[in-house]
Amino acid sequence: MDETVQRVVVVTGAGRGIGEAIARRLSSDGWTVVAVDRDADGIERLARSTTTEGRVHAVRADVTDRTAVEALIDDVVRRFARIDAVVNNAMWVRYAPLPEVDDQMLDGMLAIGLKAPFWSTQAVIPHFRRQGGGAIVNLSSPAATRGFVGSSVYSAVKGAVASLTLQAARELGPDGIRVNAIVPGAVPTPGAREVVDEEGYEIRRSMTALQRLGTPDDIAGAVAFLVGADARFVTGHLLRVDGGL
């Protein structure tokens, strides 16, 4: 990655929480950030409030729609003449006992959590190849390898994201495309608080070696490392940012 030119990154689910923190951090690092979300209000507010070395551009899009994702990536390249990284952060989370999982829950979480990063990876490959490389960062979870009551769908999706990360890193490495994933610990974002109560977060805090919960900025800093030049020899890695969970 040529650090002498303005770098361009697409961040999905950037309207609030971890995605918003990632967009703000990369913007402050000088990246041009394309902030994507279904919630137009969130990303437009983000774009208006960000006054740093980089710029944030709000784009409302449905990342579960393959055609829409392809059009989004192509438009970013037309607009900025390049794309250097994609951060697949968007997720929709619902918890339920395994016998109560229905089609809407399963299909919705698979679409946002797994199909969306798959479509964005497909869409960006030809542009990365033409440029000689690029970086993809996915968001997995400790739930991918640990059992949590009620999280069967979420765990399955995040396990698939971890597997996709490792496989894509192997397949795309010869083209200079790096693929990594963050495995965040407990981060009480507005979205996460919809499914985890204060008692649940106290349990997670007690299980964490550092005895605190994570913050969106903790995750954003790790993403900034993985998309940056200091991680140029890092690929196929699941980076745990969990306080020693």
Order of alpha helices (4+ residues) and beta strands (2+ residues): beta-alpha-beta-alpha-beta-alpha-beta-alpha-alpha-beta-alpha-beta-alpha-alpha-beta
